[in-house]
């Protein structure tokens, strides 16, 4: 019994060692691996054991090309009008049984085409470009200068970035849909894009490595969509004037010399628009009037009431009035007074 236990233990150790030496991957056995099968035939003549006859067969594992291109995440990329080098991110995963390079082709969908997130393309980004995550830190930065994927190993993934600019004045909610297409190429860690691949459609060659396209379309081409959505403020500015008093009338005031006139500036942001920040109103005091000191009120309501009184005064004839941030569907106002000369 002791002998049997030792044999079983030895067999178990050999099995573990074999698994460790040949780990299983989704990509399968590496292309170019030689698989050898040996056969031995034992026989006897007149009950005497004879020298066994043997034979062997070798073949090379062929190259199976299969990979995916997918959007990284599940949300559109929010951009502001005038923003530059905005990034959409994709992931290329190589489940082939070989190290490969990948060519990268960015493109923009035509107006009216469906985007990636139940939206419709309505504008094009400028300076469209594509870069692989060269330093593997998962974010786009200045180190990412390669426009192709270099030497991506089996069962490995890499992020790829499409970048572009959004013109100033692009309307809130506008969508720019982009597509990343990729194709496998000969792979080597040489900072060069490898040669194009073709599928071997002839008879199998045991002593050579054939190439088989196993991607979804059997055409060595995969792609995915992503998009940019403009998040912009949409401000409407209205200026009104109201006569507050005049030196003649006790009511029903007129804008005669000596009358006090109050100017009101309302700034409204549209519903669903992005929050407007760093708002600054510049208002040149009109000719034939004199600014009334301590008459400035900021952050008033839509009726130009309330607000905070300030001691702001014109500089070189222009009054500068900052407002707090204005969220979508909100309104703030500023007001000041002048006297008609």
C-alpha positions as CSV (number, residue, x, y, z in Angstrom):
1,X,0.0,0.0,0.0
2,X,2.8,2.3,0.8
3,X,4.3,1.8,-2.6
4,X,0.9,2.6,-4.3
5,X,0.6,5.8,-2.3
6,X,4.0,6.9,-3.4
7,X,3.2,6.2,-7.0
8,X,0.0,8.2,-6.8
9,X,1.7,11.2,-5.1
10,X,4.4,11.1,-7.7
11,X,1.9,11.1,-10.5
12,X,0.0,14.1,-8.9
13,X,3.2,16.1,-8.7
14,X,4.0,15.4,-12.3
15,X,0.5,16.6,-13.3
16,X,0.9,19.8,-11.4
17,X,4.3,20.4,-12.9
18,X,2.9,19.8,-16.4
19,X,0.1,22.4,-15.8
20,X,2.6,24.9,-14.5
21,X,4.8,24.4,-17.6
22,X,1.9,24.8,-20.1
23,X,-0.6,27.3,-18.6
24,X,-4.0,27.5,-20.3
25,X,-4.9,30.8,-22.0
26,X,-8.0,31.9,-24.0
27,X,-5.7,32.5,-27.0
28,X,-4.6,28.8,-27.0
29,X,-1.3,27.3,-27.9
30,X,1.1,29.9,-29.4
31,X,1.4,29.9,-33.1
32,X,4.6,28.3,-34.4
33,X,4.7,25.8,-31.6
34,X,5.8,22.4,-32.9
35,X,3.6,19.6,-31.7
36,X,5.3,16.2,-31.9
37,X,3.5,12.8,-31.6
38,X,5.6,9.7,-31.1
39,X,4.3,6.2,-31.6
40,X,5.9,2.9,-30.7
41,X,4.7,-0.6,-31.8
42,X,5.8,-3.5,-29.6
43,X,5.6,-7.1,-30.9
44,X,7.0,-10.6,-30.5
45,X,8.2,-13.4,-32.8
46,X,8.0,-16.9,-31.4
47,X,7.2,-15.4,-28.0
48,X,10.4,-13.4,-28.0
49,X,10.2,-9.6,-27.6
50,X,11.5,-7.9,-30.7
51,X,12.9,-4.4,-31.0
52,X,9.9,-2.0,-31.1
53,X,9.1,-0.1,-34.2
54,X,8.7,3.7,-33.8
55,X,7.4,6.6,-35.8
56,X,6.8,10.3,-35.2
57,X,4.8,13.2,-36.7
58,X,5.4,16.9,-36.3
59,X,3.2,19.9,-37.2
60,X,3.3,23.6,-36.4
61,X,0.4,25.3,-34.7
62,X,-1.2,27.8,-37.1
63,X,-1.9,31.5,-36.3
64,X,-5.5,32.2,-35.3
65,X,-6.3,36.0,-35.6
66,X,-9.1,37.1,-33.3
67,X,-9.5,40.3,-31.4
68,X,-12.1,42.8,-30.3
69,X,-12.5,46.6,-30.3
70,X,-14.8,48.1,-27.7
71,X,-15.7,51.4,-26.1
72,X,-14.1,51.9,-22.7
73,X,-17.1,52.7,-20.5
74,X,-20.7,53.2,-21.4
75,X,-21.2,57.0,-21.5
76,X,-20.7,59.8,-23.9
77,X,-17.7,62.2,-23.5
78,X,-19.0,65.6,-22.4
79,X,-17.2,68.6,-24.0
80,X,-17.5,72.3,-23.9
81,X,-17.6,74.6,-27.0
82,X,-14.0,75.6,-27.7
83,X,-12.5,72.6,-26.0
84,X,-9.4,71.0,-27.5
85,X,-7.9,67.5,-27.4
86,X,-11.0,65.9,-26.0
87,X,-10.7,62.2,-25.6
88,X,-12.9,59.2,-26.3
89,X,-11.4,55.8,-25.2
90,X,-11.5,52.3,-26.6
91,X,-10.0,49.0,-25.6
92,X,-8.4,46.5,-28.1
93,X,-8.1,42.9,-26.7
94,X,-6.0,40.4,-28.5
95,X,-7.2,36.8,-28.1
96,X,-5.1,35.5,-31.0
97,X,-2.4,33.0,-30.3
98,X,0.3,35.3,-31.5
99,X,1.8,38.7,-30.7
100,X,0.4,41.3,-33.1
101,X,0.6,44.9,-34.1
102,X,-2.7,46.7,-34.9
103,X,-3.3,49.5,-37.4
104,X,-5.8,52.1,-36.1
105,X,-8.2,54.1,-38.3
106,X,-10.4,56.9,-36.7
107,X,-13.4,58.3,-38.6
108,X,-16.4,60.5,-38.0
109,X,-19.9,59.4,-38.8
110,X,-22.1,61.4,-41.2
111,X,-24.7,63.9,-40.0
112,X,-27.8,62.1,-38.9
113,X,-26.0,58.8,-38.2
114,X,-26.8,57.0,-35.0
115,X,-24.1,57.5,-32.3
116,X,-23.1,55.1,-29.6
117,X,-25.5,56.3,-26.9
118,X,-29.0,56.6,-28.4
119,X,-28.2,59.9,-30.0
120,X,-27.6,61.4,-33.5
121,X,-24.5,62.8,-35.0
122,X,-24.8,66.5,-35.7
123,X,-21.3,68.0,-35.9
124,X,-17.7,67.0,-36.7
125,X,-14.8,67.5,-34.3
126,X,-11.6,69.1,-35.6
127,X,-8.1,67.8,-35.7
128,X,-9.3,64.2,-35.4
129,X,-6.4,61.9,-34.4
130,X,-5.8,58.5,-32.8
131,X,-3.1,57.3,-30.3
132,X,-2.3,54.1,-28.5
133,X,-1.7,54.1,-24.8
134,X,2.1,53.9,-25.3
135,X,3.1,54.2,-21.6
136,X,0.2,51.9,-20.4
137,X,-1.1,54.3,-17.7
138,X,-4.7,54.1,-19.0
139,X,-5.0,57.9,-19.6
140,X,-4.2,60.0,-22.7
141,X,-1.1,62.2,-22.1
142,X,1.9,63.7,-24.0
143,X,3.8,60.3,-23.9
144,X,1.2,58.7,-26.1
145,X,2.5,59.4,-29.6
146,X,2.2,56.1,-31.5
147,X,-0.7,56.0,-34.0
148,X,-0.7,52.2,-34.0
149,X,-0.5,49.4,-31.4
150,X,2.9,47.8,-31.2
151,X,3.4,44.2,-30.1
152,X,0.2,43.3,-28.2
153,X,0.6,39.8,-26.8
154,X,-1.9,37.0,-26.6
155,X,-4.6,37.6,-23.9
156,X,-3.6,41.2,-23.6
157,X,-5.4,44.5,-23.9
158,X,-4.5,48.1,-24.6
159,X,-6.4,51.4,-24.5
160,X,-6.6,53.5,-27.6
161,X,-7.6,57.2,-27.6
162,X,-9.4,59.2,-30.3
163,X,-8.9,62.9,-29.7
164,X,-10.5,66.0,-31.3
165,X,-11.5,69.6,-30.9
166,X,-15.0,71.2,-30.6
167,X,-15.5,74.6,-32.2
168,X,-16.5,77.5,-30.2
169,X,-20.2,78.2,-30.6
170,X,-21.2,74.6,-31.1
171,X,-24.8,74.2,-29.8
172,X,-25.6,72.6,-26.4
173,X,-26.5,68.9,-26.8
174,X,-24.8,68.5,-30.2
175,X,-23.2,65.1,-30.8
176,X,-20.1,64.1,-32.8
177,X,-20.0,60.3,-33.3
178,X,-16.7,58.7,-34.0
179,X,-15.6,55.2,-35.0
180,X,-12.3,53.3,-34.3
181,X,-11.4,50.6,-36.7
182,X,-8.5,48.2,-36.2
183,X,-6.8,45.5,-38.2
184,X,-4.1,43.0,-37.1
185,X,-0.6,43.2,-38.5
186,X,2.6,41.3,-38.2
187,X,3.8,41.9,-34.7
188,X,7.2,42.7,-33.3
189,X,8.4,44.9,-30.5
190,X,10.2,47.3,-32.8
191,X,8.2,50.6,-32.7
192,X,7.2,50.0,-36.3
193,X,3.8,49.0,-37.7
194,X,4.1,45.4,-39.0
195,X,3.2,44.2,-42.5
196,X,-0.4,43.6,-43.5
197,X,-1.7,40.0,-43.0
198,X,-3.5,37.8,-45.5
199,X,-5.4,34.6,-44.8
200,X,-4.0,31.3,-46.0
201,X,-6.8,29.6,-47.9
202,X,-4.8,26.7,-49.5
203,X,-4.2,23.3,-48.1
204,X,-2.7,23.1,-44.6
205,X,1.1,22.9,-44.4
206,X,2.3,20.9,-41.4
207,X,5.8,22.4,-41.4
208,X,4.7,26.1,-41.8
209,X,2.5,28.5,-39.9
210,X,-0.7,29.4,-41.8
211,X,-2.8,32.5,-40.9
212,X,-6.6,32.1,-40.2
213,X,-8.9,35.1,-39.6
214,X,-11.3,34.1,-36.8
215,X,-12.8,37.5,-36.0
216,X,-16.5,38.1,-36.3
217,X,-16.5,39.0,-40.0
218,X,-13.5,36.7,-40.9
219,X,-12.0,39.8,-42.5
220,X,-9.4,40.9,-39.9
221,X,-11.4,44.0,-39.2
222,X,-13.2,45.1,-36.0
223,X,-14.6,48.5,-35.0
224,X,-16.6,50.3,-32.2
225,X,-18.4,53.6,-31.8
226,X,-18.1,56.4,-29.2
227,X,-19.2,60.0,-29.2
228,X,-18.8,63.5,-27.9
229,X,-21.8,65.5,-26.5
230,X,-21.6,69.2,-26.1
231,X,-22.4,70.5,-22.7
232,X,-22.7,74.3,-23.1
233,X,-24.3,77.2,-21.4
234,X,-26.9,79.0,-23.4
235,X,-27.3,82.6,-22.1
236,X,-29.9,85.2,-23.0
237,X,-29.1,88.8,-21.9
238,X,-31.8,91.4,-21.6
239,X,-31.3,95.1,-20.7
240,X,-34.1,97.4,-19.6
241,X,-34.3,100.9,-18.2
242,X,-36.8,102.4,-15.8
243,X,-37.0,106.1,-14.7
244,X,-37.0,106.3,-10.9
245,X,-37.5,110.0,-10.4
246,X,-37.2,113.4,-12.0
247,X,-36.8,116.9,-10.6
248,X,-40.2,118.1,-11.7
249,X,-42.8,115.4,-11.3
250,X,-44.0,113.6,-8.1
251,X,-45.3,110.7,-10.2
252,X,-45.4,109.6,-13.8
253,X,-41.7,110.4,-14.1
254,X,-40.1,111.5,-17.3
255,X,-36.5,111.0,-18.6
256,X,-35.7,114.7,-18.5
257,X,-32.4,116.2,-17.4
258,X,-31.9,115.5,-13.7
259,X,-34.0,112.3,-13.9
260,X,-32.6,109.1,-12.2
261,X,-32.7,106.1,-14.5
262,X,-32.1,102.5,-13.3
263,X,-30.7,100.0,-15.8
264,X,-31.4,96.3,-15.3
265,X,-29.4,93.5,-16.9
266,X,-30.9,89.9,-16.6
267,X,-28.8,86.9,-17.6
268,X,-30.8,83.7,-18.1
269,X,-29.4,80.2,-18.8
270,X,-31.5,77.8,-20.8
271,X,-33.1,74.7,-19.4
272,X,-30.8,71.7,-19.6
273,X,-27.7,73.9,-20.4
274,X,-24.4,73.6,-18.6
275,X,-23.7,75.9,-15.7
276,X,-22.2,79.2,-16.8
277,X,-19.2,80.3,-14.6
278,X,-17.0,83.3,-14.3
279,X,-19.7,85.7,-15.5
280,X,-18.7,89.3,-15.9
281,X,-20.9,92.1,-17.2
282,X,-19.2,95.0,-18.8
283,X,-21.4,98.1,-19.2
284,X,-20.2,101.4,-20.7
285,X,-21.9,104.3,-18.9
286,X,-23.8,106.1,-21.7
287,X,-22.9,109.6,-22.7
288,X,-25.0,112.5,-21.3
289,X,-25.4,110.6,-18.0
290,X,-23.6,110.5,-14.7
291,X,-23.2,107.3,-12.7
292,X,-25.0,107.3,-9.3
293,X,-22.6,106.1,-6.6
294,X,-23.4,103.0,-4.5
295,X,-26.3,102.1,-6.9
296,X,-24.9,98.7,-8.0
297,X,-26.7,95.5,-7.0
298,X,-25.5,92.1,-8.0
299,X,-27.0,88.6,-8.1
300,X,-30.6,89.9,-8.1
301,X,-33.5,87.8,-9.3
302,X,-35.3,87.6,-12.7
303,X,-37.3,90.7,-11.8
304,X,-34.1,92.7,-11.0
305,X,-35.1,92.8,-7.3
306,X,-33.0,91.9,-4.2
307,X,-29.3,91.2,-4.8
308,X,-26.3,92.5,-2.9
309,X,-25.3,96.2,-2.9
310,X,-21.7,97.0,-3.8
311,X,-19.6,100.1,-3.9
312,X,-18.4,99.2,-7.5
313,X,-17.8,102.2,-9.7
314,X,-16.9,102.7,-13.4
315,X,-13.3,102.5,-14.5
316,X,-12.5,104.5,-17.6
317,X,-16.2,104.9,-18.2
318,X,-17.0,101.2,-18.0
319,X,-18.8,99.4,-15.1
320,X,-17.7,95.8,-14.5
321,X,-20.2,93.6,-12.6
322,X,-19.4,89.9,-11.8
323,X,-22.3,87.5,-11.2
324,X,-22.3,84.2,-9.5
325,X,-22.6,80.9,-11.5
326,X,-25.8,80.4,-13.3
327,X,-27.1,76.9,-13.6
328,X,-29.4,75.7,-16.4
329,X,-32.9,77.2,-16.2
330,X,-31.8,79.9,-13.8
331,X,-31.6,83.7,-14.0
332,X,-29.5,86.3,-12.2
333,X,-29.5,90.1,-12.6
334,X,-27.5,93.2,-12.0
335,X,-28.7,96.8,-11.8
336,X,-27.3,100.3,-11.4
337,X,-28.4,103.9,-11.8
338,X,-27.4,107.0,-13.7
339,X,-28.6,110.6,-13.7
340,X,-29.5,112.3,-17.0
341,X,-27.2,115.2,-17.6
